[in-house]
Amino acid sequence: MKIYTKTGDKGQTSLVGGTRVAKTELRIEAYGTVDELNSYIGLVRDQTVNENRKEVLKEIQDRLFTIGSILASEPEQTKRQIPDLNEGDITLLEKEMDEMDKKLEPMRFFILPGGHQSVSFGHLARTVCRRAERCVLRLAEDSEVNDLVVKYLNRLSDYLFVLCRMMAKELEIEEVAWKPRV
């Protein structure tokens, strides 16, 4: 099977279900940003510090493919052909955060992203996740969007923040407090 079809050469693509739309439509931006996020999660998963979290991160990537499929589908198609997203997926993120939080010092200040390449990759993923969430929220203003998609992306950005803190701790990297100028 050839990867190129030449059907997008004039700036259009197909949704699941066959409807042709402009590649500049917000729906395409939303699932494209989720795809970008998925790539960053892969980068985070590949970090040695995350060796014991590979399966959870792979599960997150799988859910992001589900979310991308939901967003790339006409609303009536999502009820028939697309894998489901459920509350258990969100609960998994919350459970993982709770476990990491038990091992972390309470936050007393805003933290500057960085300190180690692995942590920086995590913060990039977190910020792309926030952008994906904003795109999906804008899409939801005019189109039907599964509420769990927004909820999952919101919780995932929280998970990624806690993961960054956990990686910093495991890598023995000091969290740098943001100290605003006065």
C-alpha positions in Angstrom: 0.0 0.0 0.0 1.4 3.4 -0.9 1.5 6.0 1.8 0.7 8.9 -0.5 -2.6 9.2 -2.2 -2.3 12.7 -3.8 -5.8 13.4 -2.7 -4.6 16.1 -0.2 -2.5 18.1 -2.7 -5.1 20.8 -2.9 -5.5 21.4 0.8 -8.3 18.9 1.6 -8.4 15.7 3.6 -11.1 13.2 4.5 -12.7 12.6 7.9 -13.5 9.0 9.0 -16.8 8.6 7.1 -15.5 10.1 3.9 -16.5 13.8 4.2 -13.8 16.0 2.6 -12.8 19.1 4.6 -10.1 21.8 4.4 -6.9 20.9 6.2 -7.2 24.3 7.8 -10.4 23.4 9.7 -10.3 23.4 13.5 -11.2 19.7 13.6 -8.0 18.9 11.7 -6.0 21.3 13.9 -7.4 19.5 17.0 -6.5 16.0 16.0 -3.2 17.1 14.5 -2.3 18.6 17.8 -3.3 15.4 19.6 -1.0 13.5 17.1 1.8 16.0 18.0 1.2 15.3 21.6 1.3 11.6 21.0 4.8 12.0 19.5 6.0 13.9 22.5 4.6 11.2 24.8 6.7 8.7 22.8 9.7 10.9 23.4 8.9 11.0 27.2 8.4 7.2 27.2 11.8 6.7 25.6 13.6 8.4 28.5 15.6 6.0 30.7 14.1 7.6 33.8 10.6 6.3 32.7 11.6 2.7 32.2 9.1 1.6 34.9 6.4 3.8 33.4 6.7 2.6 29.8 3.4 0.6 29.9 1.4 3.5 31.4 2.9 5.9 28.8 2.1 3.4 26.0 -1.5 3.2 27.3 -1.7 7.0 27.2 -0.5 6.9 23.6 -3.2 4.3 22.8 -5.8 6.6 24.3 -4.5 9.5 22.3 -4.9 7.5 19.1 -8.5 6.9 20.3 -9.0 10.6 20.8 -7.5 11.4 17.4 -9.9 8.9 15.8 -12.9 10.4 17.7 -11.9 13.9 16.5 -11.2 12.8 12.9 -14.7 11.3 12.7 -18.0 12.7 11.8 -20.1 12.6 15.0 -22.4 9.8 13.8 -19.3 7.6 13.0 -17.9 7.8 16.5 -20.8 5.8 17.8 -20.2 2.9 15.4 -16.6 2.5 14.3 -14.3 4.2 16.8 -12.7 2.7 20.0 -14.2 4.1 23.1 -12.8 6.4 25.7 -14.2 5.8 29.2 -14.0 7.1 32.8 -11.6 4.3 33.6 -9.0 5.9 31.4 -9.3 9.1 33.4 -9.2 7.2 36.7 -5.9 5.5 35.6 -4.3 9.0 35.2 -5.6 10.1 38.6 -4.4 6.8 40.3 -0.9 7.3 38.7 -0.8 10.9 39.9 -1.8 10.0 43.4 0.9 7.3 43.6 3.6 9.8 42.4 2.3 12.6 44.7 2.9 10.3 47.7 6.6 10.4 46.9 6.9 14.2 46.2 7.3 17.1 48.5 4.3 19.4 48.6 4.5 22.2 46.0 5.3 25.6 47.6 6.0 27.6 44.5 5.7 27.7 40.7 8.4 25.6 39.0 10.4 26.7 36.0 10.4 23.9 33.4 13.8 22.3 32.8 16.8 21.1 34.8 17.3 17.9 32.7 16.5 16.9 29.2 14.0 14.3 30.2 12.1 16.7 32.4 12.1 19.3 29.6 10.6 16.8 27.2 7.9 16.2 29.7 7.1 19.9 30.0 7.0 20.1 26.2 4.4 17.3 26.2 2.5 19.0 28.9 2.3 22.3 27.0 1.3 20.6 23.8 -1.4 18.8 25.8 -2.8 22.1 27.0 -2.8 23.4 23.4 -4.7 20.3 22.3 -7.2 20.8 25.0 -7.7 24.5 23.9 -8.2 23.4 20.3 -10.8 20.7 21.3 -12.6 23.3 23.5 -12.8 25.7 20.5 -14.0 22.9 18.3 -16.7 22.0 21.0 -18.1 25.5 20.7 -19.5 24.7 17.2 -19.4 20.9 16.9 -20.3 17.9 18.9 -17.3 16.6 20.9 -17.3 13.8 23.4 -17.0 15.4 26.9 -14.5 12.6 27.9 -12.0 13.9 25.3 -11.8 17.3 27.1 -11.7 15.7 30.5 -9.0 13.2 29.5 -6.8 16.0 28.0 -7.2 18.1 31.1 -6.3 15.3 33.4 -3.4 14.2 31.1 -1.8 17.7 31.4 -2.0 17.4 35.2 -0.5 13.9 35.0 2.4 15.2 32.8 3.1 18.0 35.3 3.3 15.5 38.2 5.4 13.2 36.0 7.9 16.0 35.4 8.2 16.5 39.1 8.6 12.8 39.7 11.3 12.6 37.0 13.2 15.5 38.5 13.1 13.8 41.9 14.3 10.5 40.5 17.0 12.2 38.5 18.0 14.2 41.7 17.4 17.5 39.9 16.5 20.4 42.0 13.2 22.1 41.1 13.8 25.7 40.3 11.3 28.1 41.9 10.0 30.9 39.8 10.8 34.1 41.7 8.9 37.0 40.1 10.7 40.4 40.0 9.5 42.9 42.4 
